[in-house]
Amino acid sequence: MGILMTIITVIYYLLIAAVCLILITNLIRERKWEKEILYIVVLMPFLLRLLRLK
């Protein structure tokens, strides 16, 4: 059962990394400061989870 949990954890962190990458690319492309703030607010929980912080 341990190897299954490891595989699920790796897949989970890969999905989180993909979402972070998408949000960062959208943040870089965005020109309106209101939407940039929104992207940063949405990105923070994903980055904290990716860095294994709560």
N, C-alpha and C positions, 0 to 999 in steps of 0.2 A: 504494500500500500504506500510505502515511502516514495518509491520512484514515480508513482502516479501523481502524488502531491507536488513533487519537484517539477514534473512536466507541466502541470497546471499553473504553477507559480511562474515558470519561465514564459509560458504563453501569455499570462496576465501582464507581466512586466513588458513584454514585447508590444502588446496592445496599448498599454499606457504610453510607451515610448513613441509609438506611431501617432497617437492622438496629440502628444506634445509636439512632435515634428510638424504636423499639419497646422496646429495652432500657432506655432512660431513662424511658419512660412506665411500664414495669413496675417499675422501681426506685422511682419516686415513689409508686406505689400500694401497694407492699409495706410491711408493718408489722413483720415479724419481722427482727431484725437479722442473723440467720444468712443469710437469703436476700438481704438487702441487700448483704452482703459478697460473696456469690456473684455477684450482678449486677455489682458493681463490678469484680471480677476478670475476668469475661467481657467486660465493656465496654472495658477498657483496651486490648487489642490492636486493637480496631476503631477506637477514637478515635485511637490512634497512627497507624494506617494512613490514616485519613481526613485527618489533619494532615500526612501524608507524612513521618512520623518512623518510625524502626525500633526 
